[in-house]
Amino acid sequence: MRNLDFTSDSPQSIKLGDSSDVLSLQVTESDKPVDLSKVSSITIKIGNTLGFLTEINVDVSSLLHPTDGIIDVVISSKFSSKLPAGQYLLEVWIDDAQGNTVIYPDTSYPTVIGFSIKKNIMTETSTVISTLTLADFKTKFDEMQEDLQYKAASGYFKGLKGDKGDKGDKGDVGPTGPQGPKGDTGPQGPKGDKGDTGTVDNAGLINSQAFQSLQTQVNSSAVGTNILINTPSSLTNGQTTMPGASPSVGGVNKYSRTDSYEQVTATGTTVELYYRFMTPDFNNLYGLTPGKTYTLSGSASHTSGKLKFRSEYGIGGGYRSLSDPIDLGVPVSDGSVFTSFSYTFTVPAGATGIYISLQNDDYTAGGLFRFKYMKLEKGSKVTDWCLNPSEILIKSDYAKIKAAIVALGGTLS
């Protein structure tokens, strides 16, 4: 049985803003410490009851007690500031030299150990916000739509007010003489017809100025936003690609995906070995802007040749190379050693289409390359990996959506 526990002297909570905290974990099998001196990589996966949130890579060479199965995990203030105060769960993913992955503990998630992040006095004024999954948002939006439809059917949204009824006849004037009695008030005019029951235009709600303003804000969130989709390491994800695009793999080469990485394997040596994040199209920029600078980053490994960045752009009905393929500096290994890389490029002015790719030159038969946690972002600065905004929604955005719905006569709890 594989177990994961805190050591006896390890804290199990940290305070938001502390410069540096260390969680000491120990992995065991059948109650015996696991020898970590020969593993190739250690990744600490952090999540909550809804699932995965982020991870920390631990340098194997930094372990103080590798043969005792002890892993010291440094939680810096920069890292903890990305998470709000609350409870978090832990798993340890270990890759051996053969590329096999072992997960501690072997109990079903979320029945795993966890730690807490406590608030500090500045929490209420900080910019730390928690996240809301798209599934949660869809549930809330469906509840809002059901509420609006009910109100429409029940007459909550009233129709136009009916016309005012006719004025009643004036009473007869009394005979001349002493002050006569006051004439009777004329009869009340007929009541106007009830207005039609109001209706909810869902398309109009989504296309309203409040919603469109929020969408524009999300779409143009500039530097730091991941333009690629399907980037989290998960066997159930589709291929990493650009929104609205289809990736392509050279010739008869084989693509596969695991919970740890994506892989392209050579089935021969006669065709190019590459992974293009979008299908080449002379007239499709896939949302990239001519004259603008972008940075591609991620982590990769390969077993032969050189792993390079390659891009071509469409202009005048043909393709031109953005530059000669650029060596990304990833060393050759057995495929289990992942190295971080990045490359910055500018889309040429006048370009009408473009593709970007990873390409393995001078590979041998059966060679392969792997990659994970890919990110394409605006600008020349590399920032930490994150999800595409279409794959996650922050609570501050949800609050704006709620305000927009309320302004339009709806409700959203």
N, C-alpha and C positions, 0 to 999 in steps of 0.2 A: 504494500500500500504506500502510495506517495503522499507525503505530508508537507505542509508549509506552516511554520510557526514563527512567532517573534522569539528572539533570545531573551533570557531572563532579565538582562539589563537594558533592553530596548524600550524606548518610549512607544506608545501606541496612539499618540495624538501630537499634533504640532499646532503652533499658533500662527495665524495669517500674518505675514510680514517679518517673521524671524529670519535672520540672515542665512542661517544654514542649520537644518536638522538632519539627523541620521537615523533611519529605521534599520535595525539589525534583524535580518531574516535568516532562518535556517531551513534547508531542505533535507528531508530524510526519506529513506526507503526501508520499509519494515523496521522502523525505529532506529536505523543506523544512518549516520551522516553520509551525504553524497560527496564523493571526491570531485571537486570542480576544477582541479588543476589542468585537466586536459580538454575541457569543453571549448568550443569556438566562439560562442556568444551567449550572453545572458540578457534577457529583456524583461523588465518589470511592467506588467500590464495593469493599468489602473482604470477602474470603472465604478459604476453605481448599480442599483438594482435594475436599471433600464438597459445596461450594457456597457460596452467599451467606451472610454473617453480619451485616454492618452497613454503614453508609455515612456519609460526611462531605460536607456541602454547602459548597462554596467560594463566597464572595461575589465575583462577577466584578469589582466595583469595587475589590477589595483586591489584584488582581493587579499586581505590580510590573513585569512584562515581558510584557504581553499579546500584543504583536505577535511575540514570540519563541516563543510557544507554551509558556511556562514557567508552571507552577502550583505554588505553595508550599502544602503541606498541613501544617497545624499539628496535631500529635498531642499533646493535653494529657494530663496524668497522670490526670485524671478519665476521659477516653475510653479510654486504654490499660488502665486498671484493670478494664475490662469484658472484656478479652481475656486469656487465660493466655499464659504464655511459649510461643513456638513460631514456626512459619513461616506467613506470610499472603500472599495474592495480591491484585493490584490491577488494576482496570479504571477508565477514566475515561469517564463518560457525559456528553455535551455536547448541550444543546438549543439550537437556533437560534431566531430571532424568529418563524419560521413553525411552530414546534412540532415540527420534525424532530429526531430523536435520532441522534447519531453516536457510536459506541463505539470507544475506543482501548484496546488494539490490535485489529486485525481477525483475529488468529489465534484458533484455537479454544481456549476455556477447557478445562483450566487451563494451557495453554501461554502464560503471561503472566508479567510481572515480579512480584517479590514483595519483602517485607522481613521481618525477624525481630524479635521481642520477646524480649529476654534476661531471665533471672531476676535478682532481687536477693537480698540476704541474708535478707530478710523473706518471701520467696516461700512458704516452707513453712508460715508461720503466717498467711498472708493468707487472705482469703475468696474469692479469685479461683478459679473453677472453670471447666472447659471444658464444652462441650455435647455431647450425644449425640442424633442424630436419631432420630425415631420408627422409621424404617426399620431403623436399627442395632439399636434395642431389640427390634423384632419378630423380627429374625434371632436375637438372643440368647435371646429367650423361646421361639422354636420349637426351638432347640437344647436348652434346658432341658426342654421337654415331651417331646422325643424321648428324652432321657436317662432321664427318669422312667418312660416307657412301657417302655423296655428293661429297666430294673431290676425293674419290676413283673412282666414276662413271665419273667425269668430267676430269680425267687425271691429277689431281693435283699431285698424287703420280706417277711419270713417271717410265716407264719400263727401262730395260737395254739399253744403247746406242748401236745403230747399228754398224756393222763392217765398217771400213774405206773403201771408194771406191778405185777401181784400179787406178794406176797412168796412166796418158795419154801418148800416143806415142810421142817419141822425133822427133822434126822436122828435115827435110833433111838438110845435110851440103851443103852450097853454093859452086860454082866452085872456083878453085884456082885463085887468082888474088887479086885485091883490096878487101879490107875488105868487105865481103858480108853482106847483111842484116841478122839480127838475125832471126833464125827460129821461126815460130809461136808456141805459147804454145799449148801443146797437149790438147785435150778435157777433161773436168772434168769427173771423174769416176761416176758411178751411185750411187744414194743416198741409204744408208742402210735402211732396213725395220724399221718401227716404233715399238718400244718395246711394250709389252702387258701392258694394264692398270693395275696399282697396285691394291691390295685388302687389306681390313682391317680384321685382325684376332682378333675378340673381345675376344675370349677365351685366345688368346695369350697376349692381352693387360692386362686382369685381372690377368693372371698368371705371368706377367713380374716381374723381380726382384724388381723394384721400388714399385709395389703394394704389393708384398709379404712381403717386409721389413716393410711397413706401417702396414699390417695386424698383423705381429708378434709383433710390438710395441704396438698396441692396445690390443692384446690378453694377453700380459704379463705385463700389467700396474700395477701389484702387489697391495700393500697395498692401501686400500681406494676404490678399484673398487668393485662394487656390482656384484657378480657372479650370483645371482638370476635374473629372468626376470618376467615381468608382475606385478611388485610390486607397481606401483602407484595406489592410491585409485580411481578406476573408474569402474562403472558397466559394461563398454564395454570391459574391459581387460579380458584376460583368467586368469586361476588360477596361483598364484605365484608358480614357479617351477624352476628347473635347466634347462639350455639349452639342448634340445634334450631329455628331460625326460617327463614323465607323472605322476602327483601327484596322491595320493590315499587317500581315506577316509575310516575309519574302518567300515566294515560290511554294515549294512543298514542305517547307519547314513547319515544325509542330509547336503550337502554343498550348500552355497549360497554366493552371493557377492552383496554389495551395493556400492554407490559412496564413502562410508566412511570406510568400512572394509570388510574382508572376515569372514565367520562364518561357524562353524560345529555344528550341533544340534543332540543331542542323541534322537533316536526314541525308545529306551528301555534301559535296564541295563545289557544285556547279552553279549555284545561285547565291545571291546576296543574302546574308543573315541579318535581318533587321526587325525592329518593331516600330511602326509608324503610328503615332497617336491619332492620326486622321488620314483618310484615303486621299491621295493626291488629286486635286481638282484645280484646273487653271483659273477658275472663277469663283473660288470659295476661300475666304480668309478665316472662316470658322470663328468670327468674332474678334480676331486680332486686327489692329489698326496700323496701316502704313505710317512709317515715321516714328512709331512708338517702340520703346525698349522693353524686353521681357527677360525673365530668368527662369531656366528649367533646373530643378534640383531633385535629388533623391538619393537612394542607396542602391548599389549594384555589385554584382560579382560575375566573373566569367572564367571559363576553363582553358581558353586558348586565344591567340591573336591579340587584338587591341579593341577595346570598347570605345566607340566614338559617338559624338553628336553630329548629326547630318541634317541639313535642311535645304530645300529648294523652294523657289517662289515663282509664281506665274506672272508673266508680263509679255504683252504683244503676242498672245496666243501660244507661247512656249514656256519652258522651264529654264531657269538659271540657278546655279548653285549659290546659296547664300555665302558660302566660303568652302574651302576644302574641309572634309570631315575632320573634326577636332578631337584629338585623343583626350579622354576624360580623366586619365591618370589612375584608372582602377587596375590594381595588380592582378595577374593571373593566379588562380587558386583552384581548389577542387570544387569550387562553387559554393562553399559554406562561409567564406569570408566576405562580408559586405563592407564596401567602402563608400562613404558619402562623396557626392560630387555636385558640381553646379556649372552652368554655362550661361552667359548673358549674350543676347543677340538683339538686333534691331530689325524690324520688318522694313524693307526698302520702300521708299516713296514710290508710288505708282504701281505697287504690287497688286495684283488682282486675285491671287490665290497663294496658298502656302501649305507646306507640311513640315513637321519636325519629327525626328526619330532618333532612336538608339540603334547603332549599327556595329556589328562585330566583324571587323576585317581580319583577314589572314587566319581564319579559324580552321580547325581540323575536323574531319568527319566525326560526327557524334558530339561535337562541341556544343556548348550552350552558354547562354547568359541569363541572369536573373536580375530583377529589379523590384523595389518596393517603396512605398511612401513617396510617390512622385508628386511634384508640385510645379505648376507653371504660374508665375505671378508677374504683375506689372513692375517695371523698374529694374534696377541693377542690384538691389540688396536682397540677400537670401534671408528669409525668415522661416520660423519653425513650421513644420508640416501642419496642415489643418484640412478640414473638410471643405468642399465647395459649398457656398451659401445655400444652394438649392437642396443640399442634403442635411442641413441643420438650421434651426431657427432659434435665435436668442430671445430671452424673455422681454428685453426692452423693445424688440420689434413686435413681439406679440402684444405688448401693451399698446403700441401705436395702432395695430390692427383693431384691437378691442375698442379704442377710442373712436376710430373711423366708423366701426359698425354701430356704436352707440349714437354717433352723430347722424347716422342714416336711419335711426329709428329701431335698430335691432338690439339684441343683448348677447353678451358672451361672458360666461363665468370664468 
